[in-house]
């Protein structure tokens, strides 16, 4: 069996597809806090990648998560980890860079209480 087949399958979505989804989506941003302060997709909640394993017990099991980072690499790592733990997470291709470049709503500056996962 190849190494590629050993990894959990991760669904991916573009920023355009994410923007088109209506309803209550949970976007988790796994970048570092300083990156989140600079620019973040509106509605994203900060949960740095290194804190994801500690947060597993706090994550709602019934929801699908959309995981975003800067470009899609760290979010893929987070998705692989979460999916291996039985969660339904989707990687956002292109990350915050693509979101911002597409002109979608962003926030800057101080983190609001509703933008922190914990």
Secondary structure as GFF3:
##gff-version 3
##sequence-region A 1 118
A	DSSP	alpha_helix	3	6	.	.	.	ID=ss1
A	DSSP	beta_strand	11	14	.	.	.	ID=ss2
A	DSSP	alpha_helix	15	20	.	.	.	ID=ss3
A	DSSP	beta_strand	26	29	.	.	.	ID=ss4
A	DSSP	alpha_helix	33	38	.	.	.	ID=ss5
A	DSSP	beta_strand	40	41	.	.	.	ID=ss6
A	DSSP	beta_strand	45	46	.	.	.	ID=ss7
A	DSSP	three_ten_helix	49	51	.	.	.	ID=ss8
A	DSSP	alpha_helix	52	55	.	.	.	ID=ss9
A	DSSP	three_ten_helix	56	58	.	.	.	ID=ss10
A	DSSP	beta_strand	64	68	.	.	.	ID=ss11
A	DSSP	alpha_helix	73	84	.	.	.	ID=ss12
A	DSSP	beta_strand	88	93	.	.	.	ID=ss13
A	DSSP	alpha_helix	95	101	.	.	.	ID=ss14
A	DSSP	beta_strand	106	107	.	.	.	ID=ss15
A	DSSP	three_ten_helix	113	115	.	.	.	ID=ss16
###
